[in-house]
């Protein structure tokens, strides 16, 4: 839901010292949170919900805390509220404006919080704007596809068990097909060392994107928390790649959406699921993991989206025959939903749902993708 997205966004925006301030100010209501240094901001939100001081229709305490700690957090909540009203298409009719009592007061409050300087246009302002997406081509879709890790097995002294990533070409083909349909120029590079990854990214950082509306980068490789591997077994921090395209480092992409999809593990742990029966007995037993990245990977400035195949510390799964769970679900949903005009966050939620339903026998291991973003507008890829 939009409410859950809001809490997730806030938890990513709140700095460590700000979180300490939240815990301090909530000391009376949530004494356990104040005492436990391991409590995350999402844990704090959950405890607030349990105490009844936070909910979808109960944001007043959260707003007052944000106003005291960081005004930009309060603005994010207000943007959420405006978007919510826009989604519900709450139109004040002339009859309601003329009536007395609750309706009129409610209308005045909406008007003042949306557009104080133009009180007649609050409903128009409340709709979330979409990024411009009309250029042909839309931009570059850069695919970094690492399959053969023989160099890593030979060059790295300590055994890292870096097998070849069989099935990755199925993913690359799906990405080429989908982003071509979405009017992107495809640029694919295979089997890159860490240094070659840096060089390729730098080439596209230095390109002039002024006539393009977007930049997409898809990374298919082995990885671990916060990094991906080149085929030589050397590490490249995800943040190094994403920050190459900030407004300061790539002026022609400033204010435009920069989208990264990363198919690689973020650790070696497996997510356990509860085994459920299905009508079909079919299950792919030949599934491999890309084990060896959280939101330190995404720059602190606006207009970035980072779609991770899995949560921090966990593995992601790849079928040598059918490709990875994440990239295949992503491509299928983009292909189905973009023609309907659905935005990318809605699509990624559907991807989460599909991937989370899969399991890898015999221990019913699960996978949960993780999108993180600093988008300011809806991101929609129109087909026509």
Secondary structure, 3 states (H helix, E strand, C coil): CHHHHHHHHHHHHCCHHHHHHHHHHCCCCCHHHHHCCCCCHHHHHHHHHHCCCCECCECHHHHHHHHHHCHHHHHHHHHHHHHHHHHCCCCCCHHHHHCCCHHHHHHHHHHHHHCCCCHHHHHHHHCCCECCCCCCCCEEEEEEECCCCHHHHHHCCCCCCCCCCCCHHHHHHHHHHHHHHCCEEEEEEECCCHHHHHHHHHHHHHCCCCCCCEEEEEEECCEECCEEECCCCCEEEHHHHHHCCCCCCCHHHCCCEEEEEEECCCCCECEECCCCCCCCCCCCCCEEECCCCCHHHCCCCCCEEEEECCCCCECCEEECCCEEHHHHHHHHHHHHHHHHCCCHHHHHHHHHHHHHHCCECCCCEECCCEEEECCCCECCCCCC
